[in-house]
Amino acid sequence: MTILALLFAVAAMVGNTVAALWEAKGSRLARYGGALWRQPWFLAGLFADVVAWGLTVVALRFLPVFAVQAILAGAIALTTLADNGWSAWNLVRAQRVGVVAVLAGLVLVAGSAAPDRPAQLPAAATPVLLVSFALLLVAAPFVWRAGRPMLLAFLAGLGFGGTALAVRAVHPGALSWDTVGDLLTDPLVYAVVVMGVLGVLAFAAALRDGAVGTATAVLSVTEVVVPGVVGLALLGDRIRDGWAPAAAIGLVVALAGVVLLTRADPDSERVSRVR
């Protein structure tokens, strides 16, 4: 089941890439007139997001948060390539190195994950998550007023990361029809929806005025590091025995790659904004 869960995570990563590109196109078209919600490209991107989210939910039932989120972060490499005509030669050298570093680092992180989950979560898990989500919702309007694309992308990363944590924390046992009643009374189920909506709206706002590759880089690093650390500290996620150094190296390499990708040259940024 571990291999299948990894495949679901990879498929979700591809879906997120498609969603980011389509939503970016729709968001930019909305700048020239018409409501964002009437843009076909943006709506298609939302549909791709929903499909990718469903695949992510399946993966999170069997893999730790940091592993799934690390795989999803591979979208930064695909998005950067797609935003430059799917040709590595259209990238500056730093970006090419960044793409390779992100992919190589994320492979190490994903491979270091222990494919199991605790039968019971710590008693503090749900209260801590719910309070954190509430604080994030309180801060969201202030971030929106600031209007800075990278800050909005950071907020989106926290939103999507919160969704992953809530999915991982919901009902640790196997899901079945007998557990539907329990799910409907679990506040984390509703947190999944609220945090997901926050992530979608914040990312759409970031894409409206920011470059796709850079916004996705900020989103990716946020939704890997923050929920990954929380999952290890609070939800009982584990690293394979003896794999801690590999996980640390992979994370550092991946983050270094993201930094390289965020330092796009001015021409690259300008072209990305026009598309």
Secondary structure as the mmCIF struct_conf table of DSSP 4:
data_model
#
loop_
_struct_conf.conf_type_id
_struct_conf.id
_struct_conf.beg_label_comp_id
_struct_conf.beg_label_asym_id
_struct_conf.beg_label_seq_id
_struct_conf.end_label_comp_id
_struct_conf.end_label_asym_id
_struct_conf.end_label_seq_id
HELX_RH_AL_P HELX_RH_AL_P1 THR A 2 ALA A 30
TURN_TY1_P TURN_TY1_P1 ARG A 31 TYR A 32
BEND BEND1 GLY A 33 GLY A 34
HELX_RH_3T_P HELX_RH_3T_P1 LEU A 36 ARG A 38
HELX_RH_AL_P HELX_RH_AL_P2 PRO A 40 LEU A 60
TURN_TY1_P TURN_TY1_P2 ARG A 61 PHE A 62
BEND BEND2 LEU A 63 LEU A 63
HELX_RH_AL_P HELX_RH_AL_P3 VAL A 65 LEU A 72
TURN_TY1_P TURN_TY1_P3 ALA A 73 GLY A 74
HELX_RH_AL_P HELX_RH_AL_P4 ALA A 75 ALA A 82
TURN_TY1_P TURN_TY1_P4 ASP A 83 TRP A 86
HELX_RH_3T_P HELX_RH_3T_P2 ALA A 88 ASN A 90
BEND BEND3 LEU A 91 LEU A 91
HELX_RH_AL_P HELX_RH_AL_P5 ARG A 93 GLY A 111
TURN_TY1_P TURN_TY1_P5 SER A 112 SER A 112
STRN STRN1 ALA A 113 ALA A 113
BEND BEND4 PRO A 115 PRO A 115
BEND BEND5 ALA A 119 GLN A 120
TURN_TY1_P TURN_TY1_P6 ALA A 123 ALA A 124
HELX_RH_AL_P HELX_RH_AL_P6 ALA A 125 ALA A 146
HELX_RH_AL_P HELX_RH_AL_P7 PRO A 149 ALA A 169
BEND BEND6 VAL A 170 VAL A 170
BEND BEND7 PRO A 172 GLY A 173
HELX_RH_3T_P HELX_RH_3T_P3 TRP A 177 THR A 179
HELX_RH_AL_P HELX_RH_AL_P8 VAL A 180 LEU A 184
TURN_TY1_P TURN_TY1_P7 THR A 185 THR A 185
HELX_RH_AL_P HELX_RH_AL_P9 PRO A 187 ASP A 209
BEND BEND8 GLY A 210 GLY A 210
HELX_RH_AL_P HELX_RH_AL_P10 VAL A 212 LEU A 234
BEND BEND9 LEU A 235 LEU A 235
STRN STRN2 ILE A 239 ILE A 239
HELX_LH_PP_P HELX_LH_PP_P1 ARG A 240 ARG A 240
TURN_TY1_P TURN_TY1_P8 ASP A 241 GLY A 242
HELX_RH_AL_P HELX_RH_AL_P11 ALA A 244 THR A 262
BEND BEND10 ARG A 263 ARG A 263
HELX_RH_AL_P HELX_RH_AL_P12 PRO A 266 VAL A 274
#
